[in-house]
Amino acid sequence: MLLNSKEDKETMALITIDTNIIIQALAGNANAVKSTAGKECFVSFMVVIELLSWKEINAQSTLINSFLSDCVVKDNDTSLQQAVIETRLKYGLKIPDAFIAATALKKYKN
């Protein structure tokens, strides 16, 4: 997604998406495509790892990399690590899911 100005970024809806939404959107699922269209997509670095280590990556690597290049990727940091721990303890999530959830929660708190 190309943004022409700072105003475009400020008025655009920001959503946090997980691996499944990206896979579904790339597969052409209308609901997934609609949920990401016209929005700035924010992803955890864990989503990038999950997608790029996916066994089916060879057939879709160009498409996945193109999609990810339009996303804002949140890298790992100490405060995110603490948020992952708290999220995992509170909701009983698996570690990758806790990273994704904590990334969303942390982004919306900032």
N, C-alpha and C positions, 0 to 999 in steps of 0.2 A: 504494500500500500504506500503510495507516494503522497507525502504531505507537502503542500506548497508553502505553508507559512506557520509561524508560531500559533496564530489564531486557529488554524486547522487542528493542531494538536490539542489546544485548550478546549475546543468545542466538541471534539470527538469522544464518543463513549469509550471507556476503558473497561475491558473484561479480562479476567484471568481464565485461561483455558487449560485443560489437561490433555494428555496424550490421546485419549479416546475421541475427543471432539476433533482434534486435528486429523486423526486417521479417518474418521467419518466424513469430515469436510473434503478431504482429498479424494475420497471414494465417491463423492458426489451426493452424499446424503443431503437432501434439501433443507432439513431442519438445522443440521450442523453448519451448512453454508450460510443460511440466513442468520444464524446466531453470531457469526463472525464477520459478516459483510458490513463494511462501513465503520468498523470499530478498530480501535487500537488494541491488539492482543498482547497480553502480558503472560509470560510463561516462566515457570521455574526452570533452573538449569537441569533439574531432574527430568523434566519432560524432554529436553534436548537429548539427554543420555538415553532415555527409554526409546525415543524415536530412532535415533541413529544407531542403536545397538539392536534394533528389531531385525529378526531373521529375514524378513521380506524387503529389507532396505535396498538391495541391489536394483530391484525393478523400479523403485520410486525415489531413489536418493536425490535426484535433481529436483523433483517436485517438492519433497520434504524440505530440502535445503532452501529452496525458493520461498516456501511458506515461512520458514523460521527466520529468514532474513528480514521479513516484514514485521516480526514480533519484537517486543521488548523482553530481553532475557534477564532474569534476576539471578546474579551469581551468589555463591555461597559466602556468607560472612558470619562472624561470631553471633550477632544478634539474631540472624536467621536460624543458626544452629539452636539457640535457646528457644526460639519460637517453635521449631520442629519438635524439640523435646516436650515442651508444654502441650502442643497440639496432639502429639502421639499419646501422651499420658491421659489427656482429657477425653479424647475420642477413641482411643484404642486402634488407631490406624496403622497399617504397615508403613515402614519407613519411607518408601517412595511417595505414597499417598500423603503422608504427614508433611513431607517437603512441599508438595504442591499446595496443600491446604494452608500451611503456614505462610507460604509465599503470598497467597491471596489475602489472608488475614493481615499480614504485615503491610502489604501494599495499601490496603484500604485504611489502615490505621495512620499511615504517614500523611 
